[in-house]
Amino acid sequence: MQLRQGLRVLRRARDEVQVGVDPRWAVRVGGLTPERAERLLRAGDRPVDDALPASALAALRAAGLLRPRGARARRVRPDLVPEALAHGLTRADGDGVDSVRRRSRATVAVVGLDRAGTTAASTLALAGVGGLLLDDPRPLGPADVAGPVAARRTVDGATDRATAVVDGLRRLAPRTRVHVRRGLGAVLAERPDAVVTASAGATDPASALALLGADLPHLPVVTREADALVGPFVRAAADDRALPCLRCLDLHRADADPAWPVVLAQLVAPGADGHAPGVPAALAAVAGGLAAAEVLAHLDGGSPRTAGAQYEVPVPSAEPRLRRWAAHPACGCAALDG
């Protein structure tokens, strides 16, 4: 047997080593001779059967830290090795390359490119998503885009957010296919594998309805005065019949506050985002990163944590809290069909 790739092996004492650092699977192996401890520390991709007593092998096998002797690592792009190794350690078969390859065949749209939307787009590109469709025609402001994507915005002479972010992403992740699309209709026509919408104050109900009607997986990111909301992740009706759509949340809010529809109309009115103060950097990093992680979970074949839930991320702690939502009985969304 061999150790799974990506594991660190560290000495704890002359006769004890630790395999793995993550507490979900880290194992202490004790009672070793100094020679056996040294061999395990240097194991790498070499077999460990003859380096360890049967009890130690049994402990490593029980923790899922072994793979068959002679198993050859599947090749992956050097920049995506961290993705493949980390995700391989969380899978029963130990193979994270499948996740990376699935991402490379996927296309994700990001509609709305404030700091949180830009962070989500750049994270998805760096994580190996093959194609990105970007939509945001608003003029570029000094506090709009974030991170390495923003580094040369003035040099590029970009006049709108989408163009600036495309230029930055093509430098940051040159193997990702990045294109500007004008309007949600143009985005939907390309049938992306998922859509992230980033907006200030609230998600436009008309956009949410269009995404639901198109039967496309979608995830809203909403930034408010000093917090952000990420989710819920809305998937096709056939996937999750019991989960809420974005209209369900608005109906729940209207139940709690009858004036919510009036407030919502003002938040999503044309030009309303011009009154928003922008997104603090740390909040954008956390909210955008969470949004990207949720989309990646979906692309990898898993279940996003925000399916039927929503992250609430406040300033200054930026500590996400997961809030559960139910489908609203008055909503006619596909979540209540059948």
URZI-V796335 format. One record per pair of residues at least 24 apart in sequence whose C-alpha atoms are under 10 Angstrom apart, sorted by the first residue. I is the first residue (numbers start at 1). J is the second residue. If there is no record, write none. Layout:
i=I j=J
i=I j=J
//
This chain:
i=1 j=45
i=1 j=46
i=1 j=47
i=1 j=48
i=1 j=49
i=1 j=50
i=1 j=57
i=1 j=61
i=1 j=65
i=1 j=66
i=1 j=67
i=1 j=68
i=1 j=69
i=1 j=70
i=1 j=71
i=2 j=43
i=2 j=44
i=2 j=45
i=2 j=46
i=2 j=47
i=2 j=48
i=2 j=49
i=2 j=65
i=2 j=66
i=2 j=67
i=2 j=68
i=2 j=69
i=2 j=70
i=2 j=71
i=3 j=40
i=3 j=43
i=3 j=44
i=3 j=45
i=3 j=46
i=3 j=47
i=3 j=48
i=3 j=60
i=3 j=61
i=3 j=64
i=3 j=65
i=3 j=66
i=3 j=67
i=3 j=68
i=3 j=69
i=4 j=44
i=4 j=45
i=4 j=64
i=4 j=65
i=4 j=66
i=4 j=67
i=4 j=68
i=4 j=71
i=4 j=73
i=4 j=85
i=4 j=88
i=4 j=89
i=4 j=93
i=4 j=94
i=4 j=95
i=5 j=44
i=5 j=45
i=5 j=65
i=5 j=66
i=5 j=67
i=5 j=73
i=5 j=84
i=5 j=85
i=5 j=86
i=5 j=88
i=5 j=89
i=5 j=94
i=5 j=95
i=6 j=44
i=6 j=81
i=6 j=82
i=6 j=84
i=6 j=85
i=6 j=86
i=6 j=87
i=6 j=88
i=6 j=89
i=7 j=44
i=7 j=65
i=7 j=85
i=7 j=86
i=7 j=89
i=8 j=41
i=8 j=44
i=9 j=37
i=9 j=40
i=9 j=41
i=9 j=42
i=9 j=43
i=9 j=44
i=10 j=37
i=10 j=40
i=10 j=41
i=10 j=42
i=11 j=37
i=11 j=38
i=11 j=40
i=11 j=41
i=12 j=37
i=13 j=37
i=14 j=38
i=17 j=41
i=19 j=60
i=19 j=65
i=20 j=65
i=20 j=89
i=22 j=89
i=24 j=63
i=24 j=90
i=25 j=60
i=25 j=62
i=25 j=63
i=25 j=64
i=25 j=65
i=25 j=89
i=25 j=90
i=26 j=60
i=26 j=63
i=26 j=65
i=27 j=56
i=27 j=59
i=27 j=60
i=27 j=62
i=27 j=63
i=27 j=65
i=28 j=56
i=28 j=59
i=28 j=60
i=29 j=53
i=29 j=55
i=29 j=56
i=29 j=57
i=29 j=59
i=29 j=60
i=30 j=55
i=30 j=56
i=31 j=55
i=31 j=56
i=32 j=56
i=45 j=69
i=45 j=70
i=45 j=71
i=45 j=72
i=45 j=73
i=46 j=70
i=64 j=89
i=64 j=90
i=64 j=91
i=64 j=92
i=64 j=93
i=64 j=94
i=65 j=89
i=65 j=92
i=65 j=94
i=66 j=94
i=67 j=93
i=67 j=94
i=73 j=97
i=74 j=98
i=76 j=100
i=76 j=101
i=77 j=128
i=79 j=126
i=79 j=127
i=79 j=128
i=79 j=173
i=80 j=126
i=80 j=127
i=80 j=128
i=82 j=127
i=83 j=126
i=83 j=127
i=83 j=128
i=84 j=127
i=87 j=300
i=96 j=300
i=98 j=300
i=99 j=128
i=99 j=296
i=99 j=297
i=99 j=299
i=99 j=300
i=99 j=301
i=100 j=127
i=100 j=128
i=100 j=129
i=100 j=130
i=100 j=296
i=100 j=299
i=100 j=300
i=101 j=128
i=101 j=129
i=101 j=130
i=101 j=300
i=102 j=128
i=102 j=129
i=102 j=130
i=102 j=296
i=102 j=299
i=102 j=300
i=102 j=301
i=103 j=127
i=103 j=128
i=103 j=129
i=103 j=130
i=103 j=131
i=103 j=193
i=103 j=296
i=103 j=298
i=103 j=299
i=103 j=300
i=104 j=128
i=104 j=129
i=104 j=130
i=104 j=131
i=104 j=175
i=104 j=176
i=104 j=177
i=104 j=299
i=105 j=129
i=105 j=130
i=105 j=131
i=105 j=193
i=105 j=299
i=106 j=130
i=106 j=131
i=106 j=132
i=106 j=192
i=106 j=193
i=106 j=194
i=106 j=299
i=107 j=131
i=107 j=132
i=107 j=133
i=107 j=176
i=107 j=177
i=107 j=178
i=107 j=190
i=107 j=191
i=107 j=192
i=107 j=193
i=107 j=194
i=107 j=195
i=107 j=299
i=108 j=132
i=108 j=133
i=108 j=134
i=108 j=178
i=108 j=187
i=108 j=191
i=108 j=192
i=108 j=193
i=108 j=194
i=108 j=195
i=108 j=196
i=108 j=217
i=108 j=218
i=108 j=295
i=108 j=296
i=108 j=299
i=109 j=133
i=109 j=134
i=109 j=135
i=109 j=178
i=109 j=179
i=109 j=180
i=109 j=181
i=109 j=184
i=109 j=187
i=109 j=188
i=109 j=190
i=109 j=191
i=109 j=192
i=109 j=193
i=109 j=194
i=109 j=195
i=109 j=196
i=109 j=197
i=109 j=218
i=110 j=134
i=110 j=135
i=110 j=136
i=110 j=162
i=110 j=180
i=110 j=181
i=110 j=187
i=110 j=194
i=110 j=195
i=110 j=196
i=110 j=197
i=110 j=198
i=110 j=218
i=110 j=219
i=110 j=220
i=111 j=135
i=111 j=136
i=111 j=137
i=111 j=162
i=111 j=181
i=111 j=182
i=111 j=183
i=111 j=184
i=111 j=187
i=111 j=195
i=111 j=196
i=111 j=197
i=111 j=198
i=111 j=199
i=111 j=220
i=112 j=136
i=112 j=137
i=112 j=138
i=112 j=161
i=112 j=162
i=112 j=196
i=112 j=197
i=112 j=198
i=112 j=199
i=112 j=200
i=112 j=221
i=113 j=137
i=113 j=138
i=113 j=140
i=113 j=144
i=113 j=145
i=113 j=146
i=113 j=160
i=113 j=161
i=113 j=162
i=113 j=164
i=113 j=165
i=113 j=196
i=113 j=197
i=113 j=198
i=113 j=199
i=114 j=138
i=114 j=140
i=114 j=141
i=114 j=143
i=114 j=144
i=114 j=145
i=114 j=146
i=114 j=161
i=114 j=162
i=114 j=198
i=114 j=199
i=114 j=200
i=114 j=223
i=114 j=278
i=114 j=279
i=114 j=284
i=114 j=288
i=115 j=143
i=115 j=144
i=115 j=145
i=115 j=146
i=115 j=147
i=115 j=150
i=115 j=198
i=115 j=223
i=115 j=278
i=115 j=279
i=115 j=280
i=115 j=281
i=115 j=282
i=115 j=283
i=115 j=284
i=115 j=285
i=115 j=287
i=115 j=288
i=116 j=144
i=116 j=145
i=116 j=146
i=116 j=197
i=116 j=198
i=116 j=199
i=116 j=221
i=116 j=222
i=116 j=223
i=116 j=228
i=116 j=278
i=116 j=279
i=116 j=280
i=116 j=281
i=116 j=282
i=116 j=283
i=116 j=284
i=116 j=285
i=116 j=286
i=116 j=287
i=116 j=288
i=116 j=289
i=116 j=290
i=116 j=291
i=117 j=144
i=117 j=145
i=117 j=146
i=117 j=165
i=117 j=196
i=117 j=197
i=117 j=198
i=117 j=199
i=117 j=220
i=117 j=221
i=117 j=222
i=117 j=284
i=117 j=285
i=117 j=287
i=117 j=288
i=117 j=289
i=117 j=291
i=117 j=292
i=118 j=144
i=118 j=145
i=118 j=146
i=118 j=147
i=118 j=148
i=118 j=149
i=118 j=150
i=118 j=161
i=118 j=162
i=118 j=165
i=118 j=166
i=118 j=169
i=118 j=198
i=118 j=284
i=118 j=285
i=118 j=288
i=118 j=289
i=119 j=145
i=119 j=146
i=119 j=147
i=119 j=148
i=119 j=149
i=119 j=281
i=119 j=284
i=119 j=285
i=119 j=286
i=119 j=287
i=119 j=288
i=119 j=289
i=119 j=290
i=119 j=291
i=119 j=292
i=120 j=146
i=120 j=196
i=120 j=197
i=120 j=198
i=120 j=221
i=120 j=284
i=120 j=285
i=120 j=286
i=120 j=287
i=120 j=288
i=120 j=289
i=120 j=290
i=120 j=291
i=120 j=292
i=120 j=293
i=120 j=295
i=121 j=149
i=121 j=165
i=121 j=166
i=121 j=169
i=121 j=178
i=121 j=196
i=121 j=288
i=121 j=289
i=121 j=291
i=121 j=292
i=122 j=146
i=122 j=147
i=122 j=148
i=122 j=149
i=122 j=165
i=122 j=166
i=122 j=168
i=122 j=169
i=122 j=170
i=122 j=172
i=122 j=173
i=122 j=288
i=122 j=289
i=122 j=292
i=123 j=169
i=123 j=173
i=123 j=285
i=123 j=288
i=123 j=289
i=123 j=290
i=123 j=291
i=123 j=292
i=123 j=293
i=123 j=296
i=124 j=173
i=124 j=176
i=124 j=288
i=124 j=289
i=124 j=291
i=124 j=292
i=124 j=293
i=124 j=295
i=124 j=296
i=125 j=169
i=125 j=170
i=125 j=172
i=125 j=173
i=125 j=174
i=125 j=175
i=125 j=176
i=125 j=177
i=125 j=178
i=125 j=292
i=126 j=169
i=126 j=172
i=126 j=173
i=126 j=174
i=126 j=175
i=126 j=176
i=127 j=173
i=127 j=176
i=127 j=292
i=127 j=293
i=127 j=296
i=128 j=173
i=128 j=175
i=128 j=176
i=128 j=296
i=129 j=173
i=129 j=175
i=129 j=176
i=129 j=177
i=129 j=296
i=129 j=299
i=130 j=173
i=130 j=175
i=130 j=176
i=130 j=177
i=130 j=178
i=131 j=175
i=131 j=176
i=131 j=177
i=131 j=178
i=131 j=179
i=131 j=192
i=131 j=193
i=132 j=166
i=132 j=169
i=132 j=176
i=132 j=177
i=132 j=178
i=132 j=179
i=132 j=180
i=132 j=181
i=132 j=192
i=132 j=194
i=132 j=195
i=133 j=162
i=133 j=166
i=133 j=177
i=133 j=178
i=133 j=179
i=133 j=180
i=133 j=181
i=133 j=182
i=133 j=186
i=133 j=187
i=133 j=190
i=133 j=192
i=133 j=195
i=134 j=161
i=134 j=162
i=134 j=163
i=134 j=165
i=134 j=166
i=134 j=178
i=134 j=179
i=134 j=180
i=134 j=181
i=134 j=182
i=134 j=183
i=134 j=184
i=134 j=187
i=134 j=195
i=134 j=196
i=135 j=160
i=135 j=161
i=135 j=162
i=135 j=163
i=135 j=165
i=135 j=166
i=135 j=179
i=135 j=180
i=135 j=181
i=135 j=182
i=135 j=183
i=135 j=184
i=135 j=186
i=135 j=187
i=135 j=197
i=136 j=160
i=136 j=161
i=136 j=162
i=136 j=163
i=136 j=165
i=136 j=180
i=136 j=181
i=136 j=182
i=136 j=183
i=136 j=184
i=136 j=198
i=137 j=161
i=137 j=162
i=137 j=163
i=137 j=180
i=137 j=181
i=137 j=182
i=137 j=183
i=138 j=162
i=138 j=271
i=138 j=273
i=138 j=274
i=139 j=163
i=139 j=164
i=140 j=164
i=140 j=165
i=141 j=278
i=142 j=278
i=143 j=277
i=143 j=278
i=143 j=279
i=143 j=280
i=143 j=281
i=144 j=278
i=144 j=279
i=145 j=279
i=145 j=281
i=145 j=284
i=146 j=279
i=146 j=281
i=146 j=284
i=146 j=285
i=147 j=281
i=147 j=284
i=147 j=285
i=148 j=172
i=184 j=210
i=184 j=211
i=185 j=210
i=185 j=211
i=185 j=214
i=188 j=214
i=188 j=215
i=188 j=216
i=189 j=214
i=191 j=215
i=191 j=216
i=191 j=217
i=192 j=216
i=192 j=217
i=192 j=218
i=193 j=217
i=193 j=218
i=193 j=295
i=193 j=298
i=193 j=299
i=194 j=218
i=194 j=219
i=194 j=233
i=194 j=234
i=194 j=235
i=194 j=295
i=194 j=296
i=194 j=298
i=194 j=299
i=195 j=219
i=195 j=220
i=195 j=233
i=195 j=234
i=195 j=295
i=196 j=220
i=196 j=221
i=196 j=230
i=196 j=231
i=196 j=233
i=196 j=288
i=196 j=291
i=196 j=292
i=196 j=294
i=196 j=295
i=197 j=221
i=197 j=222
i=197 j=230
i=197 j=231
i=197 j=291
i=198 j=222
i=198 j=223
i=198 j=229
i=198 j=230
i=198 j=287
i=198 j=288
i=198 j=291
i=199 j=223
i=199 j=224
i=199 j=228
i=199 j=267
i=199 j=268
i=199 j=273
i=199 j=276
i=200 j=224
i=200 j=225
i=200 j=228
i=200 j=267
i=200 j=268
i=200 j=272
i=200 j=273
i=200 j=274
i=200 j=275
i=200 j=276
i=200 j=277
i=200 j=278
i=200 j=279
i=201 j=225
i=201 j=227
i=201 j=228
i=201 j=229
i=201 j=263
i=201 j=264
i=201 j=266
i=201 j=267
i=201 j=268
i=201 j=272
i=201 j=273
i=201 j=275
i=201 j=276
i=202 j=229
i=202 j=250
i=202 j=263
i=202 j=264
i=202 j=265
i=202 j=266
i=202 j=267
i=202 j=268
i=202 j=273
i=203 j=246
i=203 j=247
i=203 j=250
i=203 j=264
i=203 j=267
i=203 j=268
i=204 j=246
i=204 j=247
i=204 j=264
i=204 j=265
i=204 j=267
i=204 j=268
i=204 j=269
i=205 j=246
i=205 j=247
i=205 j=250
i=205 j=264
i=205 j=265
i=205 j=268
i=206 j=247
i=206 j=268
i=207 j=246
i=208 j=234
i=208 j=245
i=208 j=246
i=208 j=247
i=209 j=245
i=209 j=246
i=209 j=247
i=209 j=333
i=211 j=235
i=212 j=236
i=212 j=237
i=212 j=245
i=212 j=246
i=212 j=247
i=212 j=333
i=212 j=334
i=213 j=333
i=213 j=334
i=215 j=334
i=217 j=295
i=217 j=298
i=218 j=245
i=218 j=246
i=218 j=295
i=219 j=246
i=219 j=291
i=219 j=292
i=219 j=294
i=219 j=295
i=219 j=306
i=219 j=307
i=219 j=310
i=220 j=246
i=220 j=291
i=220 j=310
i=221 j=284
i=221 j=287
i=221 j=288
i=221 j=290
i=221 j=291
i=221 j=310
i=221 j=311
i=222 j=287
i=222 j=312
i=223 j=276
i=223 j=277
i=223 j=278
i=223 j=279
i=223 j=280
i=223 j=283
i=223 j=284
i=223 j=287
i=223 j=312
i=223 j=313
i=223 j=314
i=224 j=276
i=224 j=277
i=224 j=278
i=224 j=279
i=224 j=314
i=225 j=276
i=225 j=277
i=225 j=278
i=225 j=279
i=225 j=280
i=225 j=314
i=225 j=315
i=226 j=277
i=226 j=278
i=226 j=279
i=226 j=280
i=226 j=283
i=226 j=313
i=226 j=314
i=226 j=315
i=226 j=316
i=226 j=318
i=227 j=279
i=227 j=280
i=227 j=283
i=227 j=284
i=227 j=287
i=227 j=312
i=227 j=313
i=227 j=314
i=227 j=315
i=227 j=316
i=227 j=317
i=227 j=318
i=227 j=320
i=228 j=279
i=228 j=283
i=228 j=284
i=228 j=286
i=228 j=287
i=228 j=288
i=228 j=311
i=228 j=312
i=228 j=313
i=228 j=314
i=228 j=315
i=228 j=318
i=228 j=320
i=229 j=287
i=229 j=291
i=229 j=310
i=229 j=311
i=229 j=312
i=229 j=313
i=229 j=314
i=229 j=320
i=229 j=321
i=229 j=322
i=229 j=323
i=230 j=286
i=230 j=287
i=230 j=288
i=230 j=290
i=230 j=291
i=230 j=294
i=230 j=306
i=230 j=309
i=230 j=310
i=230 j=311
i=230 j=312
i=230 j=313
i=230 j=320
i=230 j=322
i=231 j=290
i=231 j=291
i=231 j=294
i=231 j=304
i=231 j=305
i=231 j=306
i=231 j=307
i=231 j=308
i=231 j=309
i=231 j=310
i=231 j=311
i=231 j=312
i=231 j=322
i=231 j=323
i=232 j=294
i=232 j=304
i=232 j=305
i=232 j=306
i=232 j=307
i=232 j=308
i=232 j=309
i=232 j=310
i=232 j=311
i=232 j=323
i=232 j=324
i=232 j=325
i=233 j=291
i=233 j=294
i=233 j=295
i=233 j=298
i=233 j=303
i=233 j=304
i=233 j=305
i=233 j=306
i=233 j=307
i=233 j=308
i=233 j=309
i=233 j=310
i=234 j=304
i=234 j=306
i=234 j=307
i=234 j=308
i=234 j=309
i=234 j=335
i=235 j=298
i=235 j=307
i=235 j=308
i=235 j=334
i=235 j=335
i=236 j=334
i=236 j=335
i=237 j=333
i=237 j=334
i=237 j=335
i=237 j=336
i=237 j=337
i=237 j=338
i=238 j=334
i=238 j=335
i=238 j=337
i=238 j=338
i=239 j=335
i=240 j=307
i=240 j=308
i=240 j=334
i=240 j=335
i=240 j=336
i=241 j=327
i=241 j=333
i=241 j=334
i=241 j=335
i=241 j=336
i=241 j=337
i=241 j=338
i=242 j=308
i=242 j=326
i=242 j=327
i=242 j=334
i=242 j=335
i=242 j=336
i=242 j=337
i=243 j=307
i=243 j=308
i=243 j=309
i=243 j=325
i=243 j=326
i=243 j=327
i=243 j=328
i=243 j=333
i=243 j=334
i=243 j=335
i=243 j=336
i=244 j=307
i=244 j=308
i=244 j=309
i=244 j=324
i=244 j=325
i=244 j=326
i=244 j=327
i=244 j=328
i=244 j=329
i=244 j=331
i=244 j=333
i=244 j=334
i=244 j=335
i=244 j=336
i=245 j=307
i=245 j=308
i=245 j=325
i=245 j=326
i=245 j=327
i=245 j=328
i=245 j=331
i=245 j=332
i=245 j=333
i=245 j=334
i=245 j=335
i=245 j=336
i=246 j=308
i=246 j=327
i=246 j=331
i=246 j=333
i=247 j=327
i=247 j=328
i=247 j=330
i=247 j=331
i=247 j=332
i=247 j=333
i=248 j=325
i=248 j=326
i=248 j=327
i=248 j=328
i=248 j=329
i=248 j=330
i=248 j=331
i=248 j=332
i=248 j=333
i=248 j=335
i=249 j=325
i=249 j=326
i=249 j=327
i=249 j=328
i=249 j=331
i=250 j=328
i=250 j=331
i=251 j=327
i=251 j=328
i=251 j=329
i=251 j=330
i=251 j=331
i=252 j=325
i=252 j=326
i=252 j=327
i=252 j=328
i=252 j=329
i=252 j=330
i=252 j=331
i=280 j=315
i=280 j=316
i=282 j=315
i=282 j=316
i=282 j=317
i=282 j=318
i=283 j=313
i=283 j=314
i=283 j=315
i=283 j=316
i=283 j=317
i=283 j=318
i=283 j=319
i=284 j=313
i=284 j=318
i=285 j=318
i=286 j=313
i=286 j=318
i=286 j=319
i=286 j=320
i=287 j=311
i=287 j=312
i=287 j=313
i=287 j=314
i=287 j=318
i=287 j=320
i=290 j=320
//
